[in-house]
């Protein structure tokens, strides 16, 4: 049986392995939209941080409504993290999170005009695991033959 801290650590490890999440926001018109974002390394108890530019739709949306969701997808597991986002323009924060791998996106480095950190203050995460495609297909076939309901796998909700 895993502990709350084990669940958090597993989610952190999964996010760091997966790296790219779909950031969901609500446009000022009310429409829900998602876009891929690469997360900066995260540790237990830390928020999610993303680099972006001030002129992006993500920033516009967050300034209108800070409620966000970030979904990460792996081969046999998924994590959906809910929280509130904020725009961080502090050069010290940008410098502290900066890595040279980001130069491909921001060639002027951490001093790139309009470069900001979009920080998600995480609140909850929902985590699903599946035993895999073959195992799921076998369970589906058994359910079809026996009339039993298929077990969709494990799901856990974790307060962050």
NORCOR-V246279 format. One record per helix or strand of 2 or more residues. SS is the DSSP state (alpha for helix, beta for strand). FROM is the first residue (numbers start at 1). TO is the last residue. Records with the same first field share a line. If there is no record, write none. Layout:
BEGIN
SS=FROM-TO, FROM-TO
END
This chain:
BEGIN
alpha=4-18, 57-64, 91-97, 100-104, 109-111, 133-146
beta=20-26, 32-39, 48-53, 67-73, 77-88, 115-129, 154-159
END
